[in-house]
Amino acid sequence: MSTVIEVKGLSKRFGKVVALDDVSFSVSQNKICGLLGRNGAGKTTLMQLLTGQQFATSGTIEIFGRSPVETASVLERICFIKESQTYPEDFSVKHVFTSAPWFFSGWDASFAEQLIDDFRIPTNRRVKKLSRGQLSAVGVVVGLASRAPLTFFDEPYLGLDAVARQTFYDRLLEDYAVHPRTVILSTHLIDEVSNLLEHVIVLDQGRVIIDGAADDVRSSATTVVGPRGAVDAFVGDRAALSRKGVGGLASVTIHALTSDERHAAGDAGLELSPVSLQQLIVHRTNSSSREFEQSA
Ligand SMILES: Nc1ncnc2c1ncn2[C@@H]1O[C@H](COP(=O)(O)OP(=O)(O)OP(=O)(O)O)[C@@H](O)[C@H]1O
């Protein structure tokens, strides 16, 4: 499988602020990849570097095998939908969609029409008169109908209601099945997108703390639930990602268990429950996770 994004030792400083710190990863062609992390983790900075809109302080980036900076053959294959997309003053929604094919050779006008209906976007209205959610929907439609070989969505759905967000996920998956491409999706709504993602990269304070297949990441931890004494005896000196207790019951999240260990937990009357991607990321990016990482 060919590699679309290859990043090595990438750092970006803004004065004293280290936004990205020695970041390395690669993304294969035709994957939907979640770029996740807390506020200020460096996600937008990374996407700006990957799309040639910022210069790296150090490190290398190859997109389709070449540096994205001022490389037309790379940039014309990229669509970047930002959280707050700006359009020329006085642009109507119609202008956005009539000009999109100039930038995206794969633009599908009839798909765009269908999406405009789905999201109920008023096409005659000026962009600056749109509601927050409608403005996000315009970006989502451009991102989907452009069918760019590499599409970045940076928190694309500020203000979009739950129905519209679900429509976005559904259309993305349906269209991706017929027209595979590489999609990088940055969002804080991790549970909502969890099932879309094949690859997960989590940044924390400018560093990559998780990089792997979504299924592997999801199955990298498990929660042991049961009577406190039995849970404590089973967990022993294993590192705990999180620990909760109510009355005599305890719930401890630990690294994934081997199948023998799972049987032993069952024999001890303990329940094992999966950990959602969101829970895992919360555990790994809060302060207790540092102890976990050090002891892991
Ligand atoms: N132009 C800039 N000048 C100075 N610091 C900056 C600049 N751009 C970003 N930063 C800092 O770099 C860090 C990473 O910011 P970035 O916007 O990449 O985070 P993010 O993960 O996208 O956050 P969010 O989820 O809140 O959008 C933050 O500490 C931010 O304050």
The ligand as a MOL file (V3000), in Angstrom:
LIG
                    3D

  0  0  0     0  0            999 V3000
M  V30 BEGIN CTAB
M  V30 COUNTS 31 33 0 0 0
M  V30 BEGIN ATOM
M  V30 1 N 0.7890 31.6750 15.1470 0
M  V30 2 C 1.0300 31.2220 16.3790 0
M  V30 3 N 1.8000 31.9240 17.2380 0
M  V30 4 C 2.0650 31.4620 18.4830 0
M  V30 5 N 1.5980 30.2900 18.9630 0
M  V30 6 C 0.8270 29.5650 18.1570 0
M  V30 7 C 0.4880 29.9710 16.8270 0
M  V30 8 N -0.2890 29.0240 16.2570 0
M  V30 9 C -0.4440 28.0750 17.1930 0
M  V30 10 N 0.2240 28.3870 18.3270 0
M  V30 11 C 0.3110 27.5780 19.5670 0
M  V30 12 O 0.7230 26.2830 19.1760 0
M  V30 13 C 0.0520 25.3100 19.9620 0
M  V30 14 C -0.6980 24.3540 19.0260 0
M  V30 15 O -1.8220 25.0560 18.4610 0
M  V30 16 P -2.8010 24.3540 17.4410 0
M  V30 17 O -3.7440 25.3980 16.9550 0
M  V30 18 O -2.0150 23.6130 16.4450 0
M  V30 19 O -3.5700 23.3160 18.3900 0
M  V30 20 P -4.8530 22.4100 18.1070 0
M  V30 21 O -4.4890 21.0240 18.5160 0
M  V30 22 O -5.3250 22.6020 16.7140 0
M  V30 23 O -5.8940 23.0120 19.1480 0
M  V30 24 P -7.5150 23.0990 19.1290 0
M  V30 25 O -8.0200 21.6990 19.3260 0
M  V30 26 O -7.8080 23.9720 20.3140 0
M  V30 27 O -7.9280 23.7100 17.8280 0
M  V30 28 C -0.8480 26.0650 20.9110 0
M  V30 29 O -0.1580 26.1950 22.1410 0
M  V30 30 C -1.0190 27.4130 20.2600 0
M  V30 31 O -1.2480 28.4080 21.2150 0
M  V30 END ATOM
M  V30 BEGIN BOND
M  V30 1 1 1 2
M  V30 2 1 2 3
M  V30 3 2 2 7
M  V30 4 2 3 4
M  V30 5 1 4 5
M  V30 6 2 5 6
M  V30 7 1 6 7
M  V30 8 1 6 10
M  V30 9 1 7 8
M  V30 10 2 8 9
M  V30 11 1 9 10
M  V30 12 1 10 11
M  V30 13 1 11 12
M  V30 14 1 11 30
M  V30 15 1 12 13
M  V30 16 1 13 14
M  V30 17 1 13 28
M  V30 18 1 14 15
M  V30 19 1 15 16
M  V30 20 2 16 17
M  V30 21 1 16 18
M  V30 22 1 16 19
M  V30 23 1 19 20
M  V30 24 2 20 21
M  V30 25 1 20 22
M  V30 26 1 20 23
M  V30 27 1 23 24
M  V30 28 2 24 25
M  V30 29 1 24 26
M  V30 30 1 24 27
M  V30 31 1 28 29
M  V30 32 1 28 30
M  V30 33 1 30 31
M  V30 END BOND
M  V30 END CTAB
M  END
